[in-house]
Amino acid sequence: MKQPAAASERARVLCVDDEPRVLEGLRLTLRRAPYVLSTAGGGAEGLELLRSEGPFAAVVSDMRMPGMNGAEFLARVRVEFPDTTRVLLTGQADLASAIAAVNEGQIFRFLTKPCPRDQLEATLRDAVEQHRLVTAERVLLERTLRGSVKALCEALELVNPVASGRSARVARQVEQVAEELGLEDRWSLEVAARVSQLGYIALPPETAEKVYQGVPLSSAERGLLARVPTVARTLLGPIPRLEPVLALLGSRESEGSRLPPAASVLEIALELDAYELQGIPPRRGLERLRRRADRYDPEAFAAFERLHQAQAPPPATRTVPLRSVRVGTVLAEDLRLWTGALLVRAGYEVTQSFLERIRNFPEDFLAQEVRVEDGAAQPACAERA
């Protein structure tokens, strides 16, 4: 994917019209404008230029063109290049054309021919500035969101690797099912899976281990467990644009109503993983969940059934010294500290944070043999970035 142009580069503008004389007029009108101007003789050609030579800050399109009119063209631009600002220039100053362009292409401005030079230049100046604002906000939000979520997940890894490992396992299942179902907001769902155990950061390790193994809790421990959702909301709440993630996590607390598809995927994945931690395989777990199938979206439930019907046989394993595991190594057995406390569960995929944590453990602990999935333990030269 091409990256946005640097701020020091001139913005690029695309003009689309099926009449060569109109395009030539636009070139003359904008010859002194601070933009790199490209032209296309129709919608199909314009889309090809956007795909091959983009990104473009703005696109100006005529309305009446053969094959693909301006409203249809700008609608396609909106879907494929949402950051590009869209302007319609037409001699058809009728209401129907304007409505079609606004509804289908969500245009920034609607101009009529003949358009005065100062009006066209002012519109393009505003369109380019709109593109700059949109892309700057998106980049900032992406960096803020990704960085914040990454930092929280790494903190969970350091404090409670058992919870972190569960988040990773749940996220892998969620990603598979979400892709099969073609869910629209997969990013929010996958992030919700990654941070689903974040509240467990407040639990003592021994309490978290009892929760994951289904061991009865004391009244004090049940009180700590009841605060887990509140802790997660407190940690995630200040991060901008995570409202859909918080909504997905909060939906698990709702009772008596059918969950929508994305929330169903998240809850089923969490429930199946909880059963597996108790030694109950996924197929038997699904049989238990079927007793309350009216809570889940039917297509989501069916997708999990297909996923676990098609599961490959368990992978072959081998034994290696713990010190030889690398990022990406998948453990095939529980790993416990010398005190007997659980460090990570079987199925845990080793991360850089995990390696940093065990680096200062006693040498005899690092020398112990541990079973890993065959092919997962890699030499240092093959360590993944």
Secondary structure as UniProt FT lines:
FT   TURN            7..8
FT   STRAND          11..16
FT   HELIX           20..29
FT   TURN            30..32
FT   STRAND          35..40
FT   HELIX           43..53
FT   STRAND          58..62
FT   HELIX           70..80
FT   TURN            82..83
FT   STRAND          85..90
FT   HELIX           95..105
FT   STRAND          109..112
FT   HELIX           117..159
FT   HELIX           161..181
FT   HELIX           186..194
FT   TURN            195..197
FT   HELIX           198..202
FT   HELIX           205..213
FT   HELIX           219..226
FT   HELIX           228..236
FT   TURN            237..238
FT   TURN            240..241
FT   HELIX           243..251
FT   TURN            252..253
FT   HELIX           261..277
FT   TURN            278..279
FT   HELIX           282..289
FT   HELIX           290..295
FT   HELIX           298..309
FT   STRAND          317..321
FT   HELIX           322..324
FT   TURN            327..328
FT   STRAND          330..331
FT   STRAND          335..336
FT   TURN            338..339
FT   STRAND          342..344
FT   TURN            346..347
FT   HELIX           352..358
FT   TURN            359..360
FT   HELIX           363..366
FT   STRAND          369..373
FT   TURN            374..376
FT   HELIX           380..382
//
